[in-house]
Amino acid sequence: MATSPMVELYYDPFDHAIDDDPYPVWKRMRAEAPLYFNEKYNFYALSRYEDVARLRMSRLSDFCMTVVKSLLEQLWAEIEHWRRHVHAAF
């Protein structure tokens, strides 16, 4: 019994045929290419929830740290401003 050659994995978010029933493609992506690259549109797609959640949390923590750093820098500048004025008064 001859085995049929495997069809190359292809995902296109603009392909209506895939959109009609995306589950088989998504299942293959999770199994074969959790990080899928589409050459036609030059994008990557994550296909596993855990990977998306981990990246989201990583990005969220990076964003939070950037905001905190910015706020601390502003606060420090304000403290320095008032420290100079108060120090000059004495």
Buried (B, 14 or more C-beta within 10 A) or exposed (E): EEEEEEEEEBBEEEEEEBEEEBEEBBEBBBEEBEEBEEEEEEEEBBBBEEEEEEEEEEEEEEEEEEEEEEEEEEEEEEEEEEEEEEEEEE
